Amino acid sequence: MHIHVTGASGSGTTTLAQALANSLALRHLDADNYYWLPTSPPFKRKREASERFALLRNELQANSSVVLSGSVMGWGSEIEDSFSLIVFLYLAAELRIERLRLRELERFGQVDQAFLQWASEYDKGPSKGRSLAKHEEWLAKRPCPILRLGGDLSVAERVAHVLRALPNPSLHPKCYSGLRPLSHSGELKR
């Protein structure tokens, strides 16, 4: 079973994916580790698209059960359609940006203002990268169930919602292609 946790930067995708992986005894992967080359400071040089695709594809093929955090929009259908469940997190911009500001200070001792500006544009759509509209369009094309979790829920509450929504692993993920979530309820419907 491959679970993908995605959403805007600062919405809690990595935190939830790590908690899910721990809860289910699965491996946690983060898309940033494939998207970015390891640099110091981090997040300065991108990998070539073909290289990141191959690295992540190989990792997914080698592990029958993982939780992947981040965003893989535009990485190719072999990866994008390989999930049993996609969890989409949404959080108000003010909360996301404050979380990102605090995270930047904690990790790096300073805030990257250009990054915060880019992240603050998610709801209306930055010129490049992730946006709410792009995520919605991408989610509409996925063949697996989509669980939408909105609001500032605790990690434990989010994990509980995901555990209730997990598809039956004995069935092929494409069997769930007709499922769609109720808005922000944490429930799936046909």
Secondary structure, DSSP 4 states (H G I P E B T S, - for coil): -EEEEEESTTSSHHHHHHHHHHHHT-EEEETHHHHB---SSSSSSBPPHHHHHHHHHHHHHH-SSEEEES--TTS-HHHHT--SEEEEEE--HHHHHHHHHHHHHHHHSS--HHHHHHHHTTTT--SSS--HHHHHHHHHT-SS-EEEEESS--HHHHHHHHHHH---TTS-GGGGTT-EEPTTTS-EE-
